[in-house]
Amino acid sequence: MKILIVSDAWYPQVNGVVRTLATVRDELVQLGHSVEIIGPDRFRTVAMPTYPEIRLAVGAGRKMADLIEAADPGAIHIATEGPLGFAARSWCLKHDIPFTTAYHTRFPEYVRDRAPIPLALSYALVRRFHAPAFAVMVATKSIEDALTAKGFRNIRRWSRGVDTGLFRPRDKSFLDYPRPVSLYVGRVAVEKNLEAFLKLDIPGTKVVVGDGPQMEEYRRRYGDVKFEGARHGEDLAASYAAADVFVFPSRTDTFGLVLLEALASGVPVAAYPVPGPLDVLEVPEGADPVGCMDEDLGKAIASALKIPPERCREHALTYSWRASAEQFLSNLRPLSQTAGYLRAV
């Protein structure tokens, strides 16, 4: 099948949405499918207010139409609720072409953290965006339940995976700091609730791997924290494995790929009991935990430090990117079995 994915989040951005789309694309290609991704790199862009690292496409409508028609896909998936997502959605509705969407980010809560916009208004907009979709893909049951309660329909599950070859237990000398090392990996941005971690008075060393708009502000305010900047590939994997506990302070992520990457590295997780951690850290009844969730994040860290690394690794091994790609594929709505279908619109 020729699959077209439209996403406002794409390289050079580095985040969970981009990693998910890129990895699932590669898996789909290995399964024999053709995948094209339309991202902001093909358009004129402007910096997102308060977050200049993210570029937003402007005037996307006409070019989006040309790109979709040139791609002549057998299925269209709209990954994000940004300018490109709205442009692709508009084209599909105009031509009565079915499409699927995904709910990667708790966008209303994200907006609330940056602007005084009521949640009800943001959810109304997001609900309207997803309403015409054949399927709205979500990563976890918690998010499915939350969206259902807010009037979303046609929800289907699309889980995630982890590269257990790259993210694996290693020697801990890569981070040569007083122990225990409490690690955060992700965007250094207000919506990640990172200050809840940075403010903690806990033993050992707090380490942050990542970059973002609040980096310089947090460097100035939290001199005891080791800010390592963005890391990738082997350096990122070594950072995970060198930690003693992984701290996930976010309350708005729908999944949190970093949770799986930490667990695959043999590192237990400390988090709040919110969607994302509640799903990823769930274990069968009677099984030993792989993390600790508590409204007292410091207490969660202290408890997580007691969890055996091998238990974390064992849990991560149950997640597969191949299974994620196959689940994504099963959720798509094929446009037509006839080649050149879009050229007739």
Stockholm file with secondary structure:
# STOCKHOLM 1.0

chainA/1-345         MKILIVSDAWYPQVNGVVRTLATVRDELVQLGHSVEIIGPDRFRTVAMPTYPEIRLAVGAGRKMADLIEAADPGAIHIATEGPLGFAARSWCLKHDIPFTTAYHTRFPEYVRDRAPIPLALSYALVRRFHAPAFAVMVATKSIEDALTAKGFRNIRRWSRGVDTGLFRPRDKSFLDYPRPVSLYVGRVAVEKNLEAFLKLDIPGTKVVVGDGPQMEEYRRRYGDVKFEGARHGEDLAASYAAADVFVFPSRTDTFGLVLLEALASGVPVAAYPVPGPLDVLEVPEGADPVGCMDEDLGKAIASALKIPPERCREHALTYSWRASAEQFLSNLRPLSQTAGYLRAV
#=GR chainA/1-345 SS CEEEEECSCCTTCCSHHHHHHHHHHHHHHHTTCEEEEECGGGSCEEEETTEEEEEEECSCHHHHHHHHHHHCCSEEEECCSSHHHHHHHHHHHHTTCCCEEECCBCHHHHHHHHSCCCHHHHHHHHHHHHTTCSCEEESCHHHHHHHHHTTCCSEEECCCCCCTTTSCCCCGGGSCSSSSEEEEESCCSGGGTTHHHHTCCCSSEEEEECCCTTHHHHHHHCTTSEEEECCCHHHHHHHHHHCSEEEECCSSBSSCHHHHHHHHTTCCEEECSSTTHHHHTCCCTTSCCSEEECSSHHHHHHHHTTSCHHHHHHHHTTCCHHHHHHHHHHHCCCCCSSTTGGGGC
#=GC SS_cons         CEEEEECSCCTTCCSHHHHHHHHHHHHHHHTTCEEEEECGGGSCEEEETTEEEEEEECSCHHHHHHHHHHHCCSEEEECCSSHHHHHHHHHHHHTTCCCEEECCBCHHHHHHHHSCCCHHHHHHHHHHHHTTCSCEEESCHHHHHHHHHTTCCSEEECCCCCCTTTSCCCCGGGSCSSSSEEEEESCCSGGGTTHHHHTCCCSSEEEEECCCTTHHHHHHHCTTSEEEECCCHHHHHHHHHHCSEEEECCSSBSSCHHHHHHHHTTCCEEECSSTTHHHHTCCCTTSCCSEEECSSHHHHHHHHTTSCHHHHHHHHTTCCHHHHHHHHHHHCCCCCSSTTGGGGC
//
